[in-house]
Amino acid sequence: MVNKNVSGKGNKELLWFFISFFICLQLEKHDAIDFIIIEETK
């Protein structure tokens, strides 16, 4: 049972996550990897 609002919010956050990841990857690959690790350990 998934609420449309919840799933919509999740998709939006996921989209922003990929955008942020892509930007970080362009700026500095190592920083992007560290960012992923930090976010995953929260």
Steps between C-alpha positions, in 0.01 A plus 500: 500500500682807372369854539527694174629805688772295667606330178493834317721657765735203484529528122572873526769444764650222289505731198677773699741237633601400146531865394720576801703186437552593134611853593736370768635243257581775250666713767696235687456123473654427840276752678195346333597153624561633852160675486329173408671318787402773749137502383476120515634485857250752641 
